[in-house]
Structure formats: structure tokens, C-alpha cells
Amino acid sequence: MSVSRVVAALLVGGLAALPLQAQSDGGLRGLIPDLFSFGDCGEPLCLNSGVNAATGHGSHYIGSTVQGTDNLIGFLSGAIAAAVSSVPVSTATSAVAFRFEGGRPVREVRSGGPIFGERVQTLGKGRLLLGVNLTAVDFTSVRGVPLDNVAFNFTHQNTVGFNPLDSALGSPAFENDVISVNTSIDLNLQMALLFLTYGLTDRIDIGVELPLVHSDLSGGSIARVVPFTNPTPHFFGTAANPSLNAGSSIDGTATGIGDVGARVKVNLGGSDRGAFGFLADVRFPTGNEEDFQGSGEYAVRGLFIVSGRFGNFSPHLNGGYLWRSGESLTDAVLVTGGFDHLMAPWATIAVDVITQWQVGTSPLVLPGTVTFTVPNLRHVEPTNIPDRRDDLIDGSLGFKFLVGNALTLVTNVLVPLNSGGMRANWAGTIGLERTF
């Protein structure tokens, strides 16, 4: 069997390995509020409707969860969407280089190139690179807080009666009751990325990227009414069978096309010792935002590239800007630096530090501290998630192994170097590339 047929079979097999499972019309994003649904009124964080009818207290905590940008549930959904859109896409530069002797291409023994960084080198006119990468990500924390121990504290609506003191939060006394919710979330992504790059000229490459994303979301939560008064008018269940505790769980999967990308890279000139280039790419919102398969926004990236070669050692530096069309995600300044080194004629090591620096104020805003003044001064924090920037710094370590004359096996591990955003302990990538 020819090498090209082996590659084609692995491309198809890689895609077929992702289970195709349907999801409900609400999508995976629509499951997040169910983590906070403990009553039967159809809204998050409501007590039993029978309790509401009997005492008038059943819906007094709903407002705590739906306050525009201060929506804790919205923050959680937004953090997941931002994490999915920030999974880095591997470079689409050939690991095989050629020089021409007597009009015929001759393969050069040189470093196989970076995996997530970019180098100036282009394919050459008429050459084609085809490949597939399989990436698995298991998210484990949000802003440094483990996803299996995220805590939320929901406070009572400030009711106003005829007593002047009622204008203060904490009067009547039952307003001091807090509903504490501990959640555990498990979000896994498996992405198969098909990419094709074509040498339009000796200095210009164009390419397309087609991701297929499988999302798997599950979780559970335990809610507890923390009463300030005894007895308390706030409870789950029914008046005949009240309880201060309740639980909920979610589970869903979805598979579909992610955000399709198109790119162009230009070699602006230089030599092996030092060359300059530019890359521009656009990602289209083709992925289903509700199933965490895409951002729901256009994204345009521009990168200046500097790279060089000193024997078997090839450093590179990328700097640029990421523009996003919507308001749910911020723009970012991008800086990536690293090197690739030829360890043997058939093996290359690639090391990178990949950064995204948030521009402006994040739309993922947490509500501030809630202050009670009656009957005494006290403060309640809405969550154990810290209020901080979502800058991303990742370390990348990978290897490229040449198999035959044109087939390359790619392996990589990506690890976070800071605690911004929603992160995984590590993300693994394996892939194949074939140059024609």
C-alpha cells in the first residue's frame, strides 16, 4: 500500500474515531442552568413552587442568578465557551524541506519545524501539505479553582415593606439566609483537525483548516440553605416534607463541525540565518456555539514572524493581534517564542511558550461582594472563583518523526503556565502530515 493511501486511511479513521452523538435542542450550554435547578418552577435556583405559593418565598433567590453581566451562571457558560475557542491550532507548515538541483526537488535534512509556533519557511510553488491532528482536552480548573469544587453563594432578594428598615438588605431577618451551591463539572473535548496547505508561489502559502469537535459535558451540584433564623421560611421540597438540601446533575454530548479556518502566509525575505514573514488567518463561526464547538464569532489573526537557522537549531518568534467580532470574548495580543532542533535525520524536538494577553475588560464579570447591614454588618462572597484577568500562558513540548520520505508523525503535550481562564492540566496532540 502506498504512503498516500496510508495517510488517507488514517485521516478517515481519525474522524471516524469520534463518536457521533446527538444533543437536545438546548445544546450543552443549555444544560448549565440545570446545575442550579432544584425546584419545579422552571427557573434556576427557585424553591419548590408549592413553597412559593404557601409562603411567598420560593422565587426570592432567582434574581441573584440573573443580573445581566453579574450572572454567575452566565459567567460559567461564558468561561467554557472562551476556553473552547482558545484551544490552540497547530501550525500548517511542512516538516519536509526541498531545494532544487537541475530543476528537480531534493529533500534537505533539516529540522522538522515547530508545532504551535510559526516559521517563515513556505512550502514552495505547487507543493501540497495534507494532515490531520487529534487533540484531547480535559478541563480541570477555572481561574485556578478546581472544577470539581466550584462554590457559589446566592443571596436573597431585598424585599421592601412598610418598615423603613426594610430598605436595608437583612431586614426582615430571613433575608440573611444564603443558598450555598457546590458544583462539580467535567468537560472534555476531542478535536480532529484536517488541514491543507498549498504553495501558491515560492513565497506564499494558502491553507484551510476543518475541525471536527466532540464535546462531553457532565456535572453535579449540591445546594444547601444556610438559615440565619430558626425556623426559616426557605427550604426545598414541600411544606409537608421540607429540606434544607437539594441536588441536581447534568450529562450530555455533541459532535459537529467546529470553526473553519483559512490562512495565508507570506515569506517577506531574508536568509536561513534570519527571515521575516507575515501570517493572516480568519476563523468562521461555523461551529455550534450552543454545543461548545465554536465561538459564535468571527476571529481574525495577524502575526509577524521572525525565524532563523543555525545548523540544526531553528529559533522563531511570533507577535500579533487576535480580533474577535462579538462582545462575548475579548481581543488578544499574541506572543509565541520557541525553537525546533533536529536531533537526528528522522527526529525533531519542538519547544514553544504560547501566550494570549487579554485586551480591555473581560465580559466574564463576577458579581461583587454582598454586604448585609441588618442586624449586623457582614459580607458574603458570591463565589470562590477569583476576579482576575484571563491571560493565557502555555508551554508546548513536542516531537516530529519522519516516516519514509514525506510522511511525518507529530506528537505534542501542552501544559498551562498560569491559571487564567478555564484550563486543563494538559492537552495531548497526535497527528500525521504528508507533503506532495
QUIBEL-V201674 format. One record per backbone hydrogen bond with DSSP energy under -1.0 kcal/mol. CO is the residue of the C=O (numbers start at 1). NH is the residue of the N-H. Records with the same first field share a line. If there is no record, write none. Layout:
BEGIN
CO: NH / NH
END
This chain:
BEGIN
2: 6
3: 7
4: 8
5: 9
6: 10
7: 11
8: 12
9: 13
10: 14
11: 15
12: 16
13: 17
15: 18
24: 27
26: 30
28: 31
29: 32
32: 35
33: 36
34: 37
36: 45
48: 52
49: 53
50: 54
51: 55
52: 56
57: 60
58: 47
59: 62
60: 157
62: 65
67: 70
68: 71
71: 75
72: 76
73: 77
74: 78
75: 79
76: 80
77: 81
78: 82
79: 83
80: 84
81: 85
84: 87
97: 108
99: 106
101: 104
104: 101
106: 99
108: 110
115: 91
124: 127
127: 199
128: 436
129: 197
130: 434
131: 195
132: 432
133: 193
134: 430
135: 191
136: 428
137: 189
140: 147
141: 423
142: 145
145: 142
146: 149
147: 185
150: 183
151: 384
152: 181
154: 179
157: 159
163: 166
164: 167
165: 168
168: 171
169: 373 / 374
172: 175
173: 176
174: 177
178: 226
179: 154
180: 224
181: 152
182: 222
183: 150
184: 220
186: 218
187: 139
188: 216
189: 137
190: 214
191: 135
192: 212
193: 133
194: 210
195: 131
196: 208
197: 129
198: 200 / 206
199: 126
203: 267
204: 200 / 201
205: 265
206: 198
207: 263
208: 196
209: 261
210: 194
211: 258
212: 192
213: 256
214: 190
215: 254
216: 188
217: 252
218: 186
219: 250
220: 184
221: 248
222: 182
223: 246
224: 180
226: 178
236: 243
241: 238
243: 236
244: 225
246: 223
248: 221
250: 219
252: 217
254: 215
256: 213
260: 284
261: 209
262: 282
263: 207
264: 280
265: 205
266: 278
269: 276
272: 309
274: 271
275: 307
276: 268
277: 305
278: 266
279: 303
280: 264
281: 301
282: 262
283: 299
284: 286
288: 291 / 293
289: 292
290: 29
298: 325
299: 283
300: 323
301: 281
302: 321
303: 279
304: 319
305: 277
306: 317
307: 275
310: 313
312: 342
313: 310
314: 340
315: 308
316: 338
317: 306
318: 336
319: 304
320: 334
321: 302
322: 332
323: 300
331: 359
332: 322
333: 357
334: 320
335: 355
336: 318
337: 353
338: 316
339: 351
340: 314
341: 349
344: 347
346: 402
347: 343 / 344
348: 400
349: 341
350: 398
351: 339
352: 396
353: 337
354: 394
355: 335
356: 392
357: 333
363: 365
370: 380
372: 378
378: 372
380: 370
382: 153
386: 388
392: 356
393: 417
394: 354
395: 415
396: 352
397: 413
398: 350
399: 411
400: 348
401: 409
403: 407
406: 435
407: 403
408: 433
409: 401
410: 431
411: 399
412: 429
413: 397
414: 427
415: 395
421: 143
423: 140 / 141
427: 414
428: 136
429: 412
430: 134
431: 410
432: 132
433: 408
434: 130
END
